[in-house]
């Protein structure tokens, strides 16, 4: 039974990569376009040349690359670092650095760990990286 499940591991990894990237992209669209929610209280999107603007660019651009499985390892490393910085600078600064539920940083912490996993595990199945490496 275990060997049969192991044969599906690349597809499970691809599912995790695609779903995580899909959800991550929406954080960027919320910052810039206030869709699907407003991150600025309805005062327009964030400024492109700001800390939140850089985060939005990484979330949209990195999320798309990750969903496609293109440059997965370096993109995942960059996004993992971004989420670690977000956790410690934004959520950790609110206090209770070791309590993500209290500082509302559980998503940033989880994204950071999941993206860090992709650095070592690679993209899984259904990734453009796999097509490029075969050439």
ZASE-581864 format. One line per field, with one value per atom (N, C-alpha, C): residue in one letter; x, y, z; residue number from 1. Coordinates in nm, 2 decimals. Example, Ala and Ser with C-alpha at 12.3 -4.5 7.8 and 13.67 -1.06 7.14 Angstrom:
r = [A  A  A  S  S  S];
px = [1.32  1.23  1.32  1.28  1.37  1.29];
py = [-0.57  -0.45  -0.33  -0.22  -0.11  0.00];
pz = [0.78  0.78  0.78  0.71  0.71  0.79];
k = [1  1  1  2  2  2];
***
This chain:
r = [X  X  X  X  X  X  X  X  X  X  X  X  X  X  X  X  X  X  X  X  X  X  X  X  X  X  X  X  X  X  X  X  X  X  X  X  X  X  X  X  X  X  X  X  X  X  X  X  X  X  X  X  X  X  X  X  X  X  X  X  X  X  X  X  X  X  X  X  X  X  X  X  X  X  X  X  X  X  X  X  X  X  X  X  X  X  X  X  X  X  X  X  X  X  X  X  X  X  X  X  X  X  X  X  X  X  X  X  X  X  X  X  X  X  X  X  X  X  X  X  X  X  X  X  X  X  X  X  X  X  X  X  X  X  X  X  X  X  X  X  X  X  X  X  X  X  X  X  X  X  X  X  X  X  X  X  X  X  X  X  X  X  X  X  X  X  X  X  X  X  X  X  X  X  X  X  X  X  X  X  X  X  X  X  X  X  X  X  X  X  X  X  X  X  X  X  X  X  X  X  X  X  X  X  X  X  X  X  X  X  X  X  X  X  X  X  X  X  X  X  X  X  X  X  X  X  X  X  X  X  X  X  X  X  X  X  X  X  X  X  X  X  X  X  X  X  X  X  X  X  X  X  X  X  X  X  X  X  X  X  X  X  X  X  X  X  X  X  X  X  X  X  X  X  X  X  X  X  X  X  X  X  X  X  X  X  X  X  X  X  X  X  X  X  X  X  X  X  X  X  X  X  X  X  X  X  X  X  X  X  X  X  X  X  X  X  X  X  X  X  X  X  X  X  X  X  X  X  X  X  X  X  X  X  X  X  X  X  X  X  X  X  X  X  X  X  X  X  X  X  X  X  X  X  X  X  X  X  X  X  X  X  X  X  X  X  X  X  X  X  X  X  X  X  X  X  X  X  X  X  X  X  X  X  X  X  X  X  X  X  X  X  X  X  X  X  X  X  X  X  X  X  X  X  X];
px = [0.08  0.00  0.09  0.19  0.28  0.34  0.39  0.45  0.35  0.23  0.13  0.10  0.10  0.08  0.20  0.32  0.44  0.44  0.38  0.38  0.30  0.21  0.13  0.19  0.30  0.36  0.39  0.45  0.47  0.34  0.23  0.11  0.05  0.07  0.02  0.11  0.24  0.32  0.28  0.25  0.20  0.07  -0.02  -0.15  -0.12  -0.03  0.01  0.07  0.16  0.22  0.12  0.03  -0.06  -0.17  -0.22  -0.32  -0.26  -0.14  -0.07  -0.04  0.01  0.04  -0.09  -0.20  -0.33  -0.37  -0.37  -0.41  -0.32  -0.19  -0.09  -0.11  -0.15  -0.17  -0.28  -0.38  -0.50  -0.45  -0.35  -0.30  -0.24  -0.18  -0.12  -0.23  -0.33  -0.44  -0.52  -0.53  -0.60  -0.52  -0.39  -0.31  -0.32  -0.31  -0.31  -0.45  -0.54  -0.67  -0.79  -0.76  -0.86  -0.96  -0.91  -1.00  -0.93  -0.99  -1.13  -1.17  -1.07  -1.11  -1.02  -1.05  -0.97  -0.87  -0.74  -0.64  -0.61  -0.67  -0.64  -0.76  -0.86  -0.98  -1.06  -1.05  -1.12  -1.06  -0.93  -0.86  -0.78  -0.81  -0.72  -0.61  -0.55  -0.45  -0.32  -0.23  -0.10  -0.01  0.08  0.17  0.27  0.30  0.39  0.53  0.58  0.71  0.70  0.65  0.64  0.67  0.68  0.71  0.59  0.47  0.35  0.34  0.39  0.39  0.49  0.61  0.70  0.64  0.58  0.51  0.41  0.33  0.23  0.29  0.40  0.46  0.52  0.58  0.63  0.51  0.40  0.29  0.22  0.21  0.15  0.25  0.36  0.46  0.52  0.56  0.61  0.50  0.38  0.27  0.24  0.25  0.23  0.34  0.46  0.57  0.56  0.53  0.51  0.40  0.29  0.17  0.21  0.29  0.34  0.45  0.51  0.63  0.75  0.77  0.88  0.97  1.10  1.20  1.15  1.10  1.03  1.12  1.24  1.32  1.37  1.42  1.46  1.34  1.23  1.11  1.06  1.05  1.01  1.10  1.23  1.32  1.29  1.28  1.25  1.11  1.01  0.88  0.88  0.96  0.97  1.03  1.14  1.20  1.11  1.03  0.93  0.84  0.79  0.69  0.75  0.87  0.94  0.96  1.00  1.01  0.87  0.77  0.64  0.60  0.63  0.59  0.66  0.79  0.87  0.85  0.84  0.83  0.69  0.59  0.45  0.38  0.38  0.30  0.37  0.50  0.58  0.60  0.60  0.61  0.49  0.38  0.25  0.26  0.37  0.39  0.35  0.39  0.36  0.42  0.55  0.62  0.61  0.60  0.59  0.44  0.35  0.21  0.14  0.15  0.10  -0.05  -0.12  -0.27  -0.30  -0.22  -0.25  -0.21  -0.10  -0.05  -0.10  -0.19  -0.25  -0.15  -0.04  0.06  0.07  -0.04  -0.03  -0.02  -0.09  -0.08  0.07  0.12  0.26  0.36  0.34  0.43  0.41  0.29  0.26  0.31  0.29  0.34  0.49  0.56  0.70  0.75  0.69  0.73  0.70  0.58  0.54  0.64  0.66  0.75  0.89  0.94  1.07  1.08  0.97  0.97  0.99  0.93  0.95  1.09  1.17  1.31  1.38  1.34  1.41  1.34  1.20  1.13  1.11  1.13  1.11  0.96  0.93  0.79  0.69  0.74  0.65  0.61  0.50  0.46  0.40  0.37  0.30  0.36  0.49  0.57  0.65  0.66  0.74  0.89  0.93  1.07  1.11  1.01  1.04  1.06  0.99  1.01  1.14  1.18  1.31  1.42  1.42  1.53  1.55  1.44  1.45  1.53  1.54  1.61  1.76];
py = [-0.12  0.00  0.13  0.12  0.24  0.27  0.17  0.19  0.25  0.21  0.27  0.42  0.45  0.59  0.67  0.62  0.69  0.73  0.65  0.68  0.80  0.84  0.96  1.09  1.07  1.18  1.30  1.29  1.40  1.48  1.41  1.48  1.55  1.49  1.56  1.68  1.67  1.79  1.90  1.86  1.96  2.02  1.94  2.00  2.10  2.07  2.16  2.29  2.28  2.39  2.48  2.42  2.50  2.57  2.50  2.56  2.67  2.64  2.75  2.87  2.85  2.96  3.04  2.97  3.03  3.12  3.07  3.15  3.27  3.25  3.35  3.47  3.44  3.54  3.63  3.58  3.67  3.77  3.74  3.84  3.96  3.94  4.05  4.12  4.06  4.13  4.21  4.16  4.24  4.37  4.36  4.48  4.58  4.54  4.64  4.68  4.58  4.60  4.60  4.58  4.56  4.46  4.35  4.24  4.11  4.03  4.02  4.10  4.15  4.23  4.35  4.45  4.57  4.55  4.57  4.56  4.70  4.80  4.94  5.01  4.94  5.00  5.08  5.05  5.11  5.24  5.26  5.39  5.37  5.27  5.25  5.15  5.10  5.00  5.06  4.98  5.02  5.09  5.17  5.23  5.12  5.12  5.02  5.03  5.15  5.16  5.18  5.08  5.08  4.94  4.92  4.78  4.69  4.74  4.66  4.64  4.74  4.73  4.62  4.61  4.51  4.37  4.36  4.24  4.20  4.29  4.26  4.21  4.27  4.22  4.08  4.05  3.92  3.82  3.86  3.77  3.73  3.83  3.81  3.74  3.80  3.74  3.61  3.60  3.48  3.37  3.41  3.31  3.25  3.34  3.29  3.19  3.23  3.14  3.01  3.02  2.90  2.81  2.87  2.79  2.72  2.78  2.72  2.62  2.63  2.54  2.58  2.71  2.77  2.84  2.79  2.84  2.82  2.70  2.68  2.70  2.64  2.64  2.78  2.86  3.00  3.09  3.07  3.15  3.12  2.99  2.94  3.00  3.00  3.05  3.20  3.27  3.42  3.44  3.37  3.38  3.34  3.23  3.19  3.30  3.36  3.47  3.59  3.62  3.73  3.70  3.58  3.55  3.55  3.51  3.51  3.66  3.74  3.89  3.94  3.91  3.95  3.91  3.79  3.74  3.82  3.83  3.90  4.05  4.11  4.26  4.31  4.24  4.29  4.22  4.09  4.02  4.01  3.98  3.97  4.10  4.21  4.35  4.38  4.31  4.33  4.27  4.19  4.13  3.98  3.90  3.76  3.69  3.71  3.66  3.51  3.44  3.29  3.24  3.33  3.29  3.34  3.27  3.32  3.34  3.27  3.28  3.42  3.46  3.59  3.71  3.69  3.81  3.80  3.71  3.69  3.67  3.60  3.57  3.43  3.35  3.21  3.18  3.26  3.24  3.27  3.38  3.42  3.31  3.25  3.15  3.02  2.99  2.86  2.88  2.99  3.01  3.00  3.06  3.05  2.91  2.83  2.69  2.61  2.63  2.55  2.59  2.72  2.76  2.71  2.71  2.66  2.51  2.43  2.29  2.28  2.36  2.35  2.37  2.45  2.47  2.33  2.24  2.11  2.00  2.01  1.90  1.93  2.05  2.08  2.10  2.10  2.14  2.02  1.90  1.79  1.77  1.71  1.68  1.81  1.81  1.91  2.05  2.05  2.18  2.21  2.33  2.37  2.34  2.35  2.31  2.17  2.08  1.94  1.94  2.02  2.03  2.09  2.19  2.26  2.17  2.10  2.01  1.89  1.85  1.74  1.77  1.90  1.95  1.95];
pz = [0.00  0.00  0.00  0.08  0.09  -0.04  -0.12  -0.25  -0.35  -0.34  -0.43  -0.40  -0.27  -0.24  -0.28  -0.26  -0.30  -0.45  -0.53  -0.67  -0.70  -0.61  -0.63  -0.56  -0.49  -0.42  -0.51  -0.63  -0.72  -0.75  -0.76  -0.79  -0.67  -0.55  -0.43  -0.41  -0.43  -0.42  -0.52  -0.64  -0.74  -0.70  -0.64  -0.59  -0.48  -0.39  -0.28  -0.34  -0.44  -0.50  -0.57  -0.65  -0.73  -0.64  -0.54  -0.45  -0.37  -0.31  -0.23  -0.31  -0.44  -0.52  -0.56  -0.59  -0.62  -0.51  -0.39  -0.27  -0.25  -0.27  -0.25  -0.35  -0.47  -0.57  -0.53  -0.47  -0.42  -0.32  -0.24  -0.14  -0.22  -0.33  -0.41  -0.48  -0.53  -0.60  -0.50  -0.38  -0.27  -0.24  -0.25  -0.22  -0.33  -0.45  -0.57  -0.62  -0.62  -0.69  -0.60  -0.47  -0.37  -0.41  -0.47  -0.51  -0.47  -0.40  -0.37  -0.24  -0.17  -0.05  -0.05  0.03  0.04  0.16  0.13  0.23  0.28  0.22  0.26  0.32  0.35  0.40  0.30  0.17  0.06  0.02  0.05  0.01  -0.12  -0.20  -0.31  -0.28  -0.39  -0.37  -0.31  -0.27  -0.21  -0.32  -0.28  -0.37  -0.42  -0.55  -0.60  -0.54  -0.52  -0.46  -0.31  -0.24  -0.10  -0.05  0.07  0.13  0.09  0.10  0.07  -0.09  -0.16  -0.31  -0.35  -0.29  -0.32  -0.28  -0.17  -0.13  -0.23  -0.28  -0.38  -0.51  -0.55  -0.68  -0.66  -0.54  -0.51  -0.51  -0.45  -0.43  -0.57  -0.65  -0.78  -0.87  -0.89  -0.98  -0.94  -0.81  -0.76  -0.75  -0.72  -0.72  -0.85  -0.96  -1.09  -1.13  -1.11  -1.14  -1.06  -0.94  -0.85  -0.91  -0.94  -0.99  -1.12  -1.21  -1.33  -1.31  -1.19  -1.16  -1.24  -1.25  -1.33  -1.23  -1.23  -1.14  -1.00  -0.97  -0.85  -0.72  -0.73  -0.61  -0.57  -0.67  -0.63  -0.59  -0.66  -0.63  -0.50  -0.47  -0.34  -0.22  -0.25  -0.15  -0.12  -0.23  -0.22  -0.14  -0.18  -0.12  0.03  0.06  0.20  0.28  0.23  0.30  0.32  0.21  0.22  0.33  0.34  0.45  0.58  0.60  0.72  0.77  0.68  0.71  0.75  0.67  0.70  0.84  0.88  1.01  1.12  1.11  1.22  1.22  1.10  1.10  1.12  1.07  1.08  1.20  1.20  1.30  1.43  1.42  1.55  1.62  1.54  1.60  1.68  1.66  1.73  1.87  1.90  2.02  2.01  2.11  2.11  1.99  1.97  1.85  1.84  1.95  1.95  1.95  1.93  1.93  1.81  1.69  1.57  1.57  1.65  1.66  1.72  1.82  1.88  1.80  1.72  1.64  1.50  1.47  1.34  1.23  1.26  1.17  1.12  1.15  1.12  0.97  0.89  0.74  0.69  0.74  0.70  0.74  0.86  0.91  0.83  0.80  0.73  0.58  0.52  0.38  0.38  0.48  0.48  0.49  0.57  0.59  0.46  0.40  0.28  0.17  0.15  0.04  0.06  0.19  0.22  0.19  0.21  0.17  0.02  -0.06  -0.21  -0.25  -0.17  -0.21  -0.21  -0.12  -0.11  -0.19  -0.19  -0.26  -0.41  -0.45  -0.59  -0.63  -0.75  -0.79  -0.80  -0.80  -0.82  -0.96  -0.99  -1.13  -1.19  -1.31  -1.38  -1.37  -1.38  -1.37  -1.49  -1.53  -1.64  -1.62  -1.49  -1.46  -1.51  -1.50  -1.55  -1.70  -1.77  -1.92  -1.95  -1.88  -1.91  -1.88  -1.77  -1.72  -1.82  -1.89  -1.98  -2.10  -2.14  -2.26  -2.23];
k = [1  1  1  2  2  2  3  3  3  4  4  4  5  5  5  6  6  6  7  7  7  8  8  8  9  9  9  10  10  10  11  11  11  12  12  12  13  13  13  14  14  14  15  15  15  16  16  16  17  17  17  18  18  18  19  19  19  20  20  20  21  21  21  22  22  22  23  23  23  24  24  24  25  25  25  26  26  26  27  27  27  28  28  28  29  29  29  30  30  30  31  31  31  32  32  32  33  33  33  34  34  34  35  35  35  36  36  36  37  37  37  38  38  38  39  39  39  40  40  40  41  41  41  42  42  42  43  43  43  44  44  44  45  45  45  46  46  46  47  47  47  48  48  48  49  49  49  50  50  50  51  51  51  52  52  52  53  53  53  54  54  54  55  55  55  56  56  56  57  57  57  58  58  58  59  59  59  60  60  60  61  61  61  62  62  62  63  63  63  64  64  64  65  65  65  66  66  66  67  67  67  68  68  68  69  69  69  70  70  70  71  71  71  72  72  72  73  73  73  74  74  74  75  75  75  76  76  76  77  77  77  78  78  78  79  79  79  80  80  80  81  81  81  82  82  82  83  83  83  84  84  84  85  85  85  86  86  86  87  87  87  88  88  88  89  89  89  90  90  90  91  91  91  92  92  92  93  93  93  94  94  94  95  95  95  96  96  96  97  97  97  98  98  98  99  99  99  100  100  100  101  101  101  102  102  102  103  103  103  104  104  104  105  105  105  106  106  106  107  107  107  108  108  108  109  109  109  110  110  110  111  111  111  112  112  112  113  113  113  114  114  114  115  115  115  116  116  116  117  117  117  118  118  118  119  119  119  120  120  120  121  121  121  122  122  122  123  123  123  124  124  124  125  125  125  126  126  126  127  127  127  128  128  128  129  129  129  130  130  130  131  131  131  132  132  132  133  133  133  134  134  134  135  135  135];
***
